[in-house]
Amino acid sequence: MRRYSEAVKADVRRRMSPPQRQSVARISEELGIHVITLYKWRKTWRLQGEVVQASEKEPEGWSAADKFTVVLETAELNATELGAYCRERGLFPEQVSRWRQAAQDANAKPVLTMAEQKELEKLRA
């Protein structure tokens, strides 16, 4: 198994992250690192709470988990800090605001209790 330096990993993380958002396939092709290795690194970075896209998708196409991570990371930033954060990642403050509102709205509807869920399942059977 080949070992990669921290400098190589940092370069890969930079390529995967906004604003570059290069795909895993492209990075693999350009650097000669197997895609499985790149996916493992990306998973590790995501588990550490980093926004690592590894996709050339525009931010609106990001996963819900990545959008929520942005909401969490920006929760306590003032307008100046938020602007810098967004520029660094290829985002607009308005996007972050919409994502924050969507996260808040997700909890607006009451969730069924376990008893209510079981009763509903009985009725459907």
C-alpha positions in Angstrom: 0.0 0.0 0.0 1.4 3.3 -1.1 1.8 6.1 1.5 1.2 9.7 0.6 2.7 12.8 2.2 0.6 15.3 4.1 1.5 17.8 1.4 -0.1 15.6 -1.3 -3.2 15.1 0.9 -3.5 18.8 1.5 -3.3 19.4 -2.3 -6.0 16.9 -2.9 -8.2 18.5 -0.2 -7.7 21.9 -1.8 -8.7 20.5 -5.2 -11.8 18.8 -3.8 -12.9 21.8 -1.8 -14.7 25.0 -3.1 -14.1 27.0 -5.1 -12.2 24.4 -7.3 -14.5 21.4 -6.6 -12.6 19.0 -8.9 -14.1 15.6 -9.2 -12.5 12.5 -7.8 -12.1 11.1 -11.3 -10.3 14.2 -12.5 -8.0 14.3 -9.4 -7.2 10.6 -9.8 -6.3 11.0 -13.5 -4.2 14.1 -12.9 -2.3 12.8 -9.8 -2.3 9.1 -10.4 -4.0 8.3 -7.0 -6.5 5.5 -7.0 -10.1 6.6 -6.7 -10.7 4.3 -3.7 -7.9 6.1 -1.8 -9.4 9.5 -2.7 -12.9 8.4 -1.6 -11.4 7.2 1.8 -9.7 10.5 2.3 -12.8 12.5 1.4 -14.9 10.4 3.9 -12.3 11.0 6.7 -12.3 14.7 6.0 -16.1 14.8 6.0 -16.3 12.9 9.3 -14.0 15.6 10.7 -16.6 18.2 9.6 -14.9 19.6 6.6 -16.8 20.6 3.5 -15.2 18.5 0.8 -17.2 18.3 -2.3 -15.1 16.2 -4.7 -17.5 17.2 -7.4 -17.7 20.0 -9.9 -21.3 20.6 -9.0 -22.4 24.1 -8.2 -23.2 24.6 -4.5 -26.9 24.2 -5.0 -26.2 20.6 -6.1 -24.3 19.8 -2.9 -25.6 17.1 -0.5 -27.9 18.1 2.4 -25.1 17.0 4.8 -22.6 19.4 3.1 -25.1 22.3 3.1 -25.8 21.6 6.8 -22.1 21.6 7.6 -21.8 25.1 6.0 -24.8 26.2 8.2 -23.1 25.0 11.3 -19.7 26.4 10.4 -21.2 29.9 9.7 -23.7 30.0 12.6 -21.6 32.4 14.7 -19.9 34.4 12.0 -20.5 38.2 11.6 -21.3 39.6 8.1 -17.6 40.3 7.3 -16.5 36.8 8.4 -19.4 35.2 6.5 -18.3 37.1 3.4 -14.8 35.9 3.6 -16.0 32.3 4.3 -18.2 32.4 1.2 -15.5 33.9 -1.1 -13.1 31.1 0.0 -15.6 28.4 -0.8 -17.3 29.9 -3.9 -20.6 30.6 -2.1 -22.9 33.5 -1.7 -24.2 34.6 1.7 -27.7 34.4 0.3 -27.2 30.6 -0.3 -26.1 30.1 3.3 -29.1 32.1 4.5 -31.5 29.9 2.4 -29.8 26.7 3.7 -30.0 27.9 7.3 -33.7 28.6 6.8 -34.3 25.2 5.2 -32.6 23.5 8.2 -34.8 25.5 10.6 -37.9 24.7 8.6 -37.1 21.0 8.6 -38.0 20.8 12.2 -41.1 22.9 11.9 -43.5 19.9 11.4 -44.1 17.6 14.4 -42.5 14.2 14.3 -44.5 11.1 15.1 -43.8 9.4 18.4 -42.8 5.8 18.2 -46.3 4.8 19.4 -47.9 6.9 16.7 -45.6 5.4 14.1 -46.5 1.8 15.2 -50.2 2.7 15.1 -49.8 4.1 11.6 -48.0 1.0 10.4 -50.8 -1.2 11.8 -53.4 0.8 9.9 -51.4 0.4 6.6 -51.0 -3.4 7.0 
